Amino acid sequence: MRCRSFPIILALTALCTGMPALAQGAQPGAETAETIYCEKRQLGYWFYCIEPEPEPREAETTPMPTANAVEELDAITGTLRELKAQAILYPTPANVTAYIRFQREQLDRASLFSDVWQRALWQDPALDYTLERPVGALAKRQWQDARAAERDVVMARLSERYGLFYFFAQTCGACEVMSPIVKSVADRWRITVRAISTDGGPSRHFPNYTVENGQRPRMGLEPGITPAVVLWDSETRRPIPIGYGVLSADELQDRIYLLTTREAGHDY
């Protein structure tokens, strides 16, 4: 085997060392050493004339981050808690400084969010809830005045359909405060009031009272709680509880207005 290969090695050496011009400065169409050695002799893989085909490589894919915004926020919260715990348990200057710096970064992030939030509200009126329920002093006062005027219009027509049941007790201290309020509101808007004594005792504000005889259970009211104000709808023949305890005149009128003219969720 060695004897047969030796002439081939000598020939290869001669081609590589004796004909540099063919390998370096060959003109287009001229035969090169590689052409003579490989193509003329029809040599193959074992003489390095046929380069092996590269093995197919799997397509390289760049891994995409899997964390979403919720996970990122949870990670920030976890880091903040961990730094705070380290600062409290091991209050070295390095730990305290690390916590303060990280907390300040999150405060800056929250401040940026708040600023962008406010700017978005300014530029999109559909997002600005204060246009429906103002919070500024001037705008709030104007809204309250408009609301009171609208309420008064409703209250002026209320007696055409509604009346009031007023449950009180002679021994009830809160009733002594609430009774004149109910009477003043009823007198102002000419609403009929039926005063009902739950303990049989009289009321100086409602001398034409009646003694309770099972009215509250039939209306679905909480038993034994006085004072209690109930609006009676003469058209639907149903009671509308207004409230228990002491209410101001404005609050009493507002509740009546809302419960008779506004659907739930309209103002919010």
SERO-4910 file (N, C-alpha, C, O; in steps of 0.05 Angstrom, whole numbers):
BEGIN
 pado doro    nc1    nc2    nc3   cac1   cac2   cac3    cc1    cc2    cc3    oc1    oc2    oc3
  Met    A     17    -24      0      0      0      0     17     25      0     11     45    -13
  Arg    A     39     24     15     57     47     16     71     52    -10     75     75    -18
  Cys    A     78     30    -25     93     33    -50     75     45    -71     84     61    -88
  Arg    A     50     38    -71     32     49    -91     26     79    -87     22     93   -106
  Ser    A     26     87    -62     20    115    -56     44    134    -60     40    158    -64
  Phe    A     68    123    -60     91    140    -61     93    156    -87     99    180    -86
  Pro    A     89    144   -111     90    160   -136     69    182   -136     74    204   -147
  Ile    A     46    177   -124     25    198   -124     34    221   -107     29    244   -114
  Ile    A     47    215    -85     57    236    -67     78    253    -81     78    278    -79
  Leu    A     96    240    -95    117    254   -110    104    273   -131    112    296   -134
  Ala    A     84    262   -145     71    279   -166     57    303   -153     58    325   -164
  Leu    A     45    298   -131     31    320   -117     50    342   -108     45    365   -110
  Thr    A     74    333    -98     94    352    -89    104    368   -112    109    392   -110
  Ala    A    108    356   -135    118    370   -158     98    390   -168    105    412   -176
  Leu    A     73    383   -167     52    402   -177     51    426   -158     47    449   -168
  Cys    A     54    422   -132     51    444   -113     75    462   -113     72    486   -108
  Thr    A     99    451   -118    123    468   -115    134    477   -142    148    497   -143
  Gly    A    128    462   -163    141    468   -189    124    486   -207    135    495   -227
  Met    A     99    490   -202     83    506   -220     67    527   -205     42    526   -205
  Pro    A     80    545   -192     66    566   -177     50    584   -195     30    595   -187
  Ala    A     59    588   -219     46    607   -237     18    598   -244      0    614   -248
  Leu    A     15    571   -245    -11    561   -252    -32    566   -230    -55    571   -235
  Ala    A    -22    565   -205    -40    568   -183    -46    597   -177    -68    604   -167
  Gln    A    -26    615   -184    -30    643   -175    -38    661   -198    -57    677   -195
  Gly    A    -25    659   -220    -30    679   -241    -43    668   -266    -39    677   -288
  Ala    A    -61    648   -263    -74    635   -286    -93    655   -299   -108    669   -286
  Gln    A    -92    654   -326   -110    670   -341   -137    657   -343   -139    632   -340
  Pro    A   -158    672   -348   -185    660   -351   -184    639   -373   -174    644   -395
  Gly    A   -194    615   -368   -195    593   -388   -171    575   -386   -172    553   -397
  Ala    A   -149    584   -373   -125    567   -371   -129    546   -350   -144    550   -331
  Glu    A   -116    523   -353   -118    501   -334   -100    507   -311    -77    515   -314
  Thr    A   -110    503   -287    -95    507   -263    -86    480   -252    -94    459   -263
  Ala    A    -69    481   -232    -59    456   -219    -82    440   -208    -82    415   -210
  Glu    A   -101    454   -197   -124    440   -186   -140    426   -208   -150    403   -204
  Thr    A   -142    439   -232   -156    426   -254   -142    401   -264   -155    381   -268
  Ile    A   -115    403   -267    -99    381   -277   -100    358   -257   -104    335   -264
  Tyr    A    -97    366   -231    -94    345   -211   -121    331   -205   -122    307   -202
  Cys    A   -142    346   -204   -167    335   -195   -185    327   -218   -195    304   -219
  Glu    A   -190    345   -238   -210    340   -258   -200    320   -279   -214    302   -287
  Lys    A   -174    324   -288   -163    307   -309   -161    278   -299   -166    259   -313
  Arg    A   -153    276   -274   -148    249   -263   -174    237   -251   -175    214   -243
  Gln    A   -195    255   -249   -220    246   -238   -216    234   -210   -226    212   -203
  Leu    A   -202    249   -194   -198    241   -166   -221    251   -149   -236    268   -157
  Gly    A   -224    239   -126   -248    245   -111   -242    253    -82   -223    268    -77
  Tyr    A   -259    244    -65   -260    253    -37   -235    248    -22   -225    265     -7
  Trp    A   -223    225    -26   -199    217    -10   -174    232    -18   -154    232     -4
  Phe    A   -174    246    -41   -152    262    -49   -158    292    -45   -144    309    -57
  Tyr    A   -178    298    -29   -185    326    -22   -193    342    -47   -190    367    -47
  Cys    A   -204    328    -67   -214    343    -91   -243    349    -89   -253    368   -102
  Ile    A   -258    334    -73   -286    339    -69   -290    348    -40   -286    332    -21
  Glu    A   -298    372    -36   -302    382     -9   -327    370      3   -348    369    -10
  Pro    A   -326    360     27   -349    348     40   -371    369     43   -366    392     50
  Glu    A   -396    361     38   -418    379     42   -422    385     72   -422    367     89
  Pro    A   -425    411     78   -429    417    107   -454    405    117   -475    404    104
  Glu    A   -453    396    142   -476    385    155   -497    407    158   -491    429    165
  Pro    A   -522    400    154   -544    420    157   -545    430    186   -545    414    205
  Arg    A   -546    456    189   -547    468    216   -576    477    221   -590    487    204
  Glu    A   -583    472    246   -610    480    254   -612    510    253   -593    525    260
  Ala    A   -635    519    245   -640    548    243   -637    561    271   -649    552    290
  Glu    A   -620    581    272   -615    594    297   -638    614    303   -644    631    287
  Thr    A   -650    611    325   -672    628    333   -664    644    358   -652    633    377
  Thr    A   -671    669    358   -666    686    381   -688    683    401   -711    689    395
  Pro    A   -682    673    425   -704    670    445   -717    696    451   -704    716    457
  Met    A   -743    696    450   -759    720    457   -764    721    487   -769    700    499
  Pro    A   -764    744    498   -770    746    526   -798    737    532   -817    744    518
  Thr    A   -801    721    553   -828    710    559   -842    726    581   -866    722    584
  Ala    A   -828    743    595   -841    758    616   -859    780    605   -851    794    586
  Asn    A   -883    781    615   -901    803    607   -901    825    627   -885    824    646
  Ala    A   -917    845    623   -917    869    640   -925    862    669   -913    873    688
  Val    A   -944    844    672   -952    837    699   -929    823    714   -924    829    737
  Glu    A   -915    805    700   -893    791    713   -871    811    720   -857    809    740
  Glu    A   -866    830    702   -845    850    707   -852    867    731   -835    873    747
  Leu    A   -878    875    733   -886    891    756   -884    875    782   -876    885    802
  Asp    A   -891    849    780   -889    832    804   -860    829    812   -853    829    836
  Ala    A   -842    828    793   -813    826    799   -803    851    812   -787    850    831
  Ile    A   -812    874    803   -804    900    816   -814    901    844   -799    909    862
  Thr    A   -839    892    849   -850    892    876   -835    873    894   -829    880    917
  Gly    A   -828    850    883   -812    831    899   -785    842    906   -775    838    928
  Thr    A   -772    855    887   -746    866    892   -747    888    913   -730    890    931
  Leu    A   -768    905    911   -771    926    931   -775    915    959   -764    925    978
  Arg    A   -791    894    961   -796    882    987   -771    869    998   -765    870   1022
  Glu    A   -756    856    980   -731    843    989   -711    864    999   -698    860   1020
  Leu    A   -707    886    984   -689    906    992   -697    919   1018   -681    926   1035
  Lys    A   -723    923   1022   -733    934   1047   -728    916   1070   -720    925   1091
  Ala    A   -733    890   1066   -728    871   1087   -698    870   1095   -691    869   1118
  Gln    A   -681    871   1075   -652    870   1081   -644    896   1095   -628    895   1114
  Ala    A   -656    919   1087   -649    944   1101   -658    944   1130   -645    955   1147
  Ile    A   -681    931   1135   -691    931   1163   -676    911   1180   -669    916   1202
  Leu    A   -672    886   1169   -659    865   1185   -629    869   1187   -617    863   1207
  Tyr    A   -617    880   1166   -588    884   1166   -583    913   1157   -575    918   1134
  Pro    A   -587    932   1175   -586    961   1167   -558    971   1163   -549    990   1177
  Thr    A   -544    960   1144   -518    971   1137   -521    994   1118   -542    996   1105
  Pro    A   -502   1012   1117   -504   1034   1098   -510   1025   1069   -525   1037   1055
  Ala    A   -497   1003   1061   -501    993   1034   -529    984   1030   -542    990   1009
  Asn    A   -541    969   1049   -568    958   1046   -588    981   1046   -607    981   1030
  Val    A   -585   1000   1064   -604   1022   1066   -603   1039   1041   -623   1047   1030
  Thr    A   -579   1044   1031   -575   1060   1007   -588   1046    983   -601   1059    967
  Ala    A   -584   1020    981   -595   1005    958   -626   1006    959   -638   1009    938
  Tyr    A   -637   1004    982   -667   1006    984   -677   1033    977   -696   1036    962
  Ile    A   -663   1054    987   -672   1082    981   -670   1087    951   -688   1100    940
  Arg    A   -648   1079    939   -645   1084    910   -667   1070    894   -678   1082    876
  Phe    A   -672   1045    900   -691   1030    885   -719   1041    890   -735   1043    871
  Gln    A   -725   1048    915   -751   1060    921   -755   1086    906   -776   1092    896
  Arg    A   -733   1102    904   -735   1128    890   -740   1123    860   -755   1139    848
  Glu    A   -729   1102    849   -734   1096    821   -763   1090    816   -775   1098    796
  Gln    A   -775   1075    835   -803   1068    832   -822   1092    837   -843   1095    824
  Leu    A   -813   1110    855   -828   1135    859   -828   1152    833   -848   1164    826
  Asp    A   -805   1153    820   -803   1168    795   -821   1155    774   -833   1169    758
  Arg    A   -821   1128    773   -838   1114    754   -868   1120    759   -883   1125    741
  Ala    A   -876   1121    785   -903   1127    792   -910   1156    786   -933   1161    777
  Ser    A   -892   1174    790   -897   1202    784   -900   1206    754   -917   1221    745
  Leu    A   -885   1192    738   -888   1193    709   -915   1183    700   -928   1195    684
  Phe    A   -923   1160    712   -949   1149    706   -971   1169    713   -990   1173    697
  Ser    A   -969   1181    736   -990   1201    744   -991   1225    726  -1012   1235    719
  Asp    A   -967   1234    717   -966   1257    699   -979   1251    672   -995   1266    662
  Val    A   -972   1227    661   -984   1219    635  -1014   1215    638  -1029   1222    620
  Trp    A  -1022   1204    660  -1051   1200    666  -1066   1227    664  -1086   1229    651
  Gln    A  -1055   1247    678  -1068   1273    679  -1069   1285    652  -1089   1297    644
  Arg    A  -1047   1283    636  -1047   1295    610  -1067   1281    591  -1079   1294    575
  Ala    A  -1070   1254    595  -1090   1240    579  -1118   1249    585  -1134   1251    567
  Leu    A  -1124   1255    610  -1150   1265    617  -1155   1292    606  -1177   1298    596
  Trp    A  -1135   1309    606  -1138   1336    595  -1145   1335    565  -1160   1352    556
  Gln    A  -1133   1317    551  -1135   1317    522  -1158   1299    512  -1164   1301    488
  Asp    A  -1170   1284    529  -1193   1267    520  -1216   1270    540  -1216   1258    561
  Pro    A  -1236   1287    534  -1257   1292    552  -1274   1268    560  -1286   1267    580
  Ala    A  -1273   1247    542  -1288   1223    548  -1277   1208    572  -1291   1192    585
  Leu    A  -1252   1213    579  -1239   1200    602  -1240   1216    627  -1234   1206    649
  Asp    A  -1249   1241    625  -1247   1259    649  -1273   1258    664  -1294   1269    656
  Tyr    A  -1273   1243    687  -1297   1240    703  -1305   1266    717  -1328   1270    723
  Thr    A  -1286   1284    721  -1292   1309    735  -1310   1327    718  -1322   1347    728
  Leu    A  -1313   1321    692  -1333   1336    676  -1361   1329    684  -1380   1345    681
  Glu    A  -1365   1305    695  -1391   1297    705  -1395   1304    734  -1416   1312    742
  Arg    A  -1374   1300    750  -1376   1306    778  -1351   1323    785  -1330   1312    793
  Pro    A  -1353   1350    782  -1329   1367    787  -1319   1365    815  -1333   1359    834
  Val    A  -1292   1369    818  -1280   1369    844  -1268   1396    850  -1262   1402    874
  Gly    A  -1263   1413    831  -1253   1440    836  -1275   1456    849  -1298   1452    845
  Ala    A  -1266   1476    866  -1284   1491    882  -1305   1506    865  -1329   1505    870
  Leu    A  -1295   1520    844  -1314   1536    827  -1333   1518    811  -1357   1523    811
  Ala    A  -1321   1498    798  -1338   1480    782  -1357   1464    799  -1380   1459    791
  Lys    A  -1348   1456    823  -1365   1440    840  -1389   1457    850  -1411   1447    852
  Arg    A  -1384   1482    857  -1405   1500    865  -1426   1504    843  -1450   1503    848
  Gln    A  -1417   1507    819  -1435   1511    796  -1451   1485    792  -1475   1487    787
  Trp    A  -1439   1462    795  -1453   1437    791  -1474   1433    813  -1496   1424    807
  Gln    A  -1467   1440    838  -1486   1437    860  -1510   1456    856  -1532   1448    862
  Asp    A  -1505   1480    847  -1527   1499    842  -1546   1488    821  -1570   1490    824
  Ala    A  -1534   1478    799  -1551   1467    778  -1567   1443    787  -1590   1438    780
  Arg    A  -1553   1426    803  -1567   1402    814  -1589   1410    833  -1611   1398    832
  Ala    A  -1585   1430    850  -1606   1439    868  -1630   1450    853  -1653   1445    860
  Ala    A  -1625   1465    832  -1647   1476    816  -1663   1454    803  -1688   1455    802
  Glu    A  -1650   1434    792  -1664   1411    780  -1679   1395    801  -1702   1387    796
  Arg    A  -1668   1392    825  -1682   1378    846  -1707   1393    855  -1727   1381    860
  Asp    A  -1705   1419    856  -1728   1435    865  -1751   1433    845  -1775   1432    853
  Val    A  -1745   1431    819  -1766   1427    799  -1780   1401    804  -1805   1399    802
  Val    A  -1765   1380    810  -1777   1353    815  -1793   1354    840  -1816   1343    841
  Met    A  -1783   1366    861  -1797   1367    887  -1823   1382    885  -1842   1376    899
  Ala    A  -1824   1402    868  -1848   1418    865  -1871   1402    854  -1895   1408    859
  Arg    A  -1866   1381    839  -1887   1364    827  -1890   1338    843  -1906   1321    835
  Leu    A  -1875   1334    864  -1874   1308    877  -1901   1301    890  -1909   1278    889
  Ser    A  -1915   1320    901  -1940   1315    916  -1962   1304    898  -1981   1293    908
  Glu    A  -1959   1307    871  -1979   1297    853  -1980   1267    853  -2000   1254    845
  Arg    A  -1958   1254    861  -1956   1225    859  -1947   1212    885  -1955   1189    891
  Tyr    A  -1932   1226    902  -1920   1213    925  -1930   1226    951  -1939   1248    952
  Gly    A  -1928   1210    972  -1933   1219   1000  -1911   1207   1017  -1895   1190   1008
  Leu    A  -1911   1214   1043  -1890   1205   1062  -1903   1190   1085  -1923   1198   1096
  Phe    A  -1890   1168   1093  -1895   1155   1118  -1871   1162   1136  -1848   1159   1128
  Tyr    A  -1878   1171   1160  -1857   1178   1179  -1861   1162   1205  -1881   1166   1219
  Phe    A  -1843   1144   1211  -1844   1127   1235  -1827   1139   1257  -1803   1145   1253
  Phe    A  -1839   1143   1280  -1825   1156   1302  -1833   1142   1328  -1851   1125   1329
  Ala    A  -1819   1150   1350  -1826   1140   1377  -1823   1163   1396  -1806   1180   1393
  Gln    A  -1841   1163   1416  -1840   1185   1436  -1814   1184   1452  -1803   1204   1460
  Thr    A  -1804   1159   1456  -1779   1156   1473  -1754   1158   1456  -1732   1153   1466
  Cys    A  -1756   1165   1431  -1733   1166   1413  -1722   1194   1412  -1735   1213   1403
  Gly    A  -1697   1197   1422  -1684   1224   1422  -1679   1234   1394  -1682   1258   1388
  Ala    A  -1671   1216   1375  -1665   1224   1348  -1690   1233   1334  -1689   1250   1315
  Cys    A  -1714   1222   1343  -1739   1231   1330  -1746   1260   1337  -1758   1274   1321
  Glu    A  -1737   1269   1360  -1742   1297   1367  -1727   1316   1349  -1735   1338   1344
  Val    A  -1704   1306   1338  -1689   1322   1319  -1700   1320   1291  -1701   1339   1276
  Met    A  -1708   1295   1284  -1716   1290   1257  -1745   1300   1251  -1750   1307   1228
  Ser    A  -1762   1299   1270  -1790   1307   1265  -1793   1334   1254  -1808   1337   1234
  Pro    A  -1781   1356   1265  -1784   1382   1252  -1772   1384   1224  -1782   1400   1208
  Ile    A  -1752   1368   1218  -1740   1368   1192  -1759   1356   1171  -1763   1367   1150
  Val    A  -1772   1334   1179  -1791   1322   1161  -1815   1341   1156  -1824   1344   1133
  Lys    A  -1824   1354   1177  -1847   1372   1175  -1840   1396   1157  -1856   1404   1141
  Ser    A  -1815   1407   1160  -1808   1430   1144  -1806   1423   1114  -1815   1439   1097
  Val    A  -1795   1400   1108  -1793   1392   1080  -1821   1386   1068  -1827   1394   1046
  Ala    A  -1837   1373   1084  -1864   1367   1074  -1880   1393   1070  -1895   1395   1051
  Asp    A  -1878   1412   1089  -1893   1437   1086  -1883   1453   1062  -1899   1466   1048
  Arg    A  -1857   1453   1057  -1846   1468   1035  -1857   1458   1008  -1863   1475    991
  Trp    A  -1858   1432   1005  -1867   1421    979  -1895   1410    980  -1904   1397    961
  Arg    A  -1909   1416   1001  -1938   1408   1003  -1942   1378   1000  -1960   1369    986
  Ile    A  -1925   1363   1013  -1926   1334   1012  -1942   1324   1036  -1937   1333   1059
  Thr    A  -1961   1306   1032  -1976   1295   1054  -1959   1276   1070  -1946   1258   1058
  Val    A  -1959   1279   1096  -1944   1261   1114  -1963   1246   1132  -1981   1257   1144
  Arg    A  -1959   1220   1133  -1974   1203   1152  -1954   1195   1174  -1937   1177   1169
  Ala    A  -1956   1207   1197  -1938   1201   1220  -1949   1177   1235  -1973   1176   1242
  Ile    A  -1931   1158   1241  -1939   1133   1255  -1922   1130   1279  -1897   1129   1277
  Ser    A  -1934   1128   1303  -1920   1124   1328  -1915   1094   1332  -1934   1079   1332
  Thr    A  -1890   1087   1336  -1884   1059   1340  -1887   1050   1369  -1889   1026   1374
  Asp    A  -1889   1069   1388  -1893   1061   1416  -1919   1072   1427  -1924   1070   1451
  Gly    A  -1935   1084   1410  -1960   1095   1419  -1959   1123   1430  -1980   1135   1436
  Gly    A  -1935   1134   1434  -1932   1161   1445  -1937   1183   1424  -1935   1178   1400
  Pro    A  -1944   1207   1433  -1951   1229   1415  -1926   1243   1404  -1903   1238   1413
  Ser    A  -1930   1261   1385  -1910   1278   1374  -1921   1306   1372  -1942   1310   1361
  Arg    A  -1906   1325   1383  -1916   1353   1382  -1915   1364   1354  -1929   1384   1348
  His    A  -1899   1353   1337  -1897   1363   1309  -1919   1351   1291  -1926   1362   1271
  Phe    A  -1928   1327   1299  -1949   1313   1283  -1971   1305   1302  -1973   1281   1310
  Pro    A  -1988   1323   1309  -2009   1316   1328  -2029   1296   1317  -2042   1282   1332
  Asn    A  -2033   1295   1291  -2052   1276   1279  -2038   1250   1272  -2042   1239   1250
  Tyr    A  -2023   1239   1290  -2008   1214   1285  -2027   1190   1289  -2049   1193   1300
  Thr    A  -2018   1167   1280  -2032   1142   1285  -2012   1122   1297  -1988   1125   1294
  Val    A  -2023   1102   1310  -2006   1082   1323  -2000   1060   1304  -2018   1051   1289
  Glu    A  -1976   1050   1304  -1968   1029   1285  -1984   1004   1289  -1990    996   1312
  Asn    A  -1992    992   1267  -2008    968   1268  -1999    949   1246  -2015    940   1229
  Gly    A  -1973    943   1246  -1962    924   1226  -1955    937   1199  -1951    922   1180
  Gln    A  -1953    963   1198  -1946    976   1172  -1918    970   1164  -1913    965   1140
  Arg    A  -1899    971   1183  -1870    968   1175  -1865    940   1163  -1851    938   1143
  Pro    A  -1874    918   1176  -1869    892   1163  -1881    890   1135  -1869    878   1117
  Arg    A  -1904    902   1131  -1916    901   1104  -1900    917   1084  -1901    911   1060
  Met    A  -1886    937   1093  -1869    953   1075  -1841    942   1072  -1825    952   1056
  Gly    A  -1835    921   1086  -1808    910   1085  -1787    926   1098  -1764    925   1091
  Leu    A  -1795    941   1119  -1776    958   1134  -1763    943   1157  -1775    924   1167
  Glu    A  -1740    953   1165  -1727    941   1189  -1744    948   1213  -1750    971   1219
  Pro    A  -1752    928   1229  -1769    933   1252  -1753    946   1275  -1729    940   1279
  Gly    A  -1766    963   1289  -1755    975   1314  -1735    997   1310  -1725   1008   1329
  Ile    A  -1730   1006   1285  -1711   1027   1280  -1726   1053   1275  -1742   1055   1256
  Thr    A  -1721   1073   1291  -1734   1099   1288  -1713   1121   1291  -1693   1117   1305
  Pro    A  -1717   1144   1278  -1738   1150   1259  -1733   1136   1232  -1710   1129   1225
  Ala    A  -1754   1133   1217  -1753   1121   1190  -1772   1137   1171  -1794   1143   1179
  Val    A  -1762   1143   1148  -1778   1158   1128  -1782   1140   1103  -1762   1129   1092
  Val    A  -1807   1138   1095  -1813   1121   1071  -1830   1138   1052  -1849   1151   1060
  Leu    A  -1823   1137   1027  -1838   1150   1006  -1858   1131    994  -1851   1108    988
  Trp    A  -1883   1139    991  -1904   1121    980  -1911   1130    952  -1919   1153    948
  Asp    A  -1908   1111    933  -1915   1117    905  -1944   1109    901  -1951   1085    901
  Ser    A  -1961   1128    896  -1990   1122    893  -1996   1109    867  -2017   1096    864
  Glu    A  -1979   1112    847  -1985   1099    821  -1978   1070    821  -1993   1053    812
  Thr    A  -1955   1063    831  -1946   1035    832  -1954   1021    857  -1951    997    860
  Arg    A  -1965   1036    877  -1973   1025    902  -1951   1010    916  -1954    988    926
  Arg    A  -1928   1023    918  -1905   1010    931  -1890   1031    948  -1889   1055    941
  Pro    A  -1878   1021    970  -1862   1039    987  -1834   1042    977  -1823   1023    965
  Ile    A  -1822   1065    981  -1793   1070    974  -1779   1080    999  -1781   1104   1005
  Pro    A  -1765   1063   1014  -1751   1072   1038  -1731   1094   1031  -1715   1091   1012
  Ile    A  -1732   1115   1046  -1714   1138   1042  -1690   1136   1060  -1667   1141   1051
  Gly    A  -1693   1129   1085  -1671   1127   1103  -1679   1125   1132  -1703   1128   1139
  Tyr    A  -1660   1119   1149  -1664   1116   1178  -1646   1136   1192  -1625   1144   1181
  Gly    A  -1654   1143   1216  -1638   1161   1232  -1642   1190   1224  -1661   1196   1210
  Val    A  -1625   1207   1234  -1627   1236   1229  -1615   1243   1203  -1592   1237   1197
  Leu    A  -1630   1257   1186  -1621   1267   1160  -1625   1297   1159  -1645   1307   1170
  Ser    A  -1607   1312   1146  -1612   1340   1142  -1633   1344   1121  -1640   1326   1107
  Ala    A  -1644   1369   1120  -1665   1375   1100  -1655   1371   1072  -1669   1360   1055
  Asp    A  -1630   1380   1067  -1619   1377   1040  -1614   1348   1033  -1620   1339   1010
  Glu    A  -1605   1332   1052  -1600   1304   1047  -1626   1289   1042  -1628   1272   1025
  Leu    A  -1647   1296   1058  -1673   1284   1054  -1684   1290   1026  -1694   1272   1013
  Gln    A  -1682   1315   1018  -1692   1322    991  -1675   1309    969  -1686   1301    949
  Asp    A  -1649   1308    973  -1632   1296    952  -1639   1266    949  -1640   1256    926
  Arg    A  -1644   1252    971  -1650   1224    969  -1677   1220    955  -1680   1202    938
  Ile    A  -1696   1236    962  -1722   1234    948  -1719   1239    918  -1731   1225    902
  Tyr    A  -1703   1260    911  -1699   1267    883  -1686   1244    868  -1694   1236    846
  Leu    A  -1665   1232    880  -1650   1211    867  -1667   1186    864  -1667   1173    842
  Leu    A  -1682   1178    885  -1697   1154    884  -1722   1155    866  -1733   1135    858
  Thr    A  -1730   1179    859  -1754   1182    843  -1747   1189    814  -1765   1186    796
  Thr    A  -1723   1199    808  -1717   1208    781  -1692   1197    768  -1689   1198    744
  Arg    A  -1674   1185    784  -1649   1177    773  -1646   1146    775  -1653   1134    795
  Glu    A  -1636   1134    753  -1630   1106    753  -1604   1102    768  -1587   1119    769
  Ala    A  -1601   1078    780  -1577   1071    794  -1553   1073    776  -1554   1062    753
  Gly    A  -1531   1085    785  -1507   1088    769  -1506   1112    751  -1486   1116    737
  His    A  -1527   1128    750  -1528   1151    732  -1508   1172    739  -1496   1184    721
  Asp    A  -1503   1176    765  -1485   1197    774  -1457   1187    778  -1440   1203    788
  Tyr    A  -1451   1162    771  -1424   1152    778  -1412   1138    754  -1390   1128    755
***
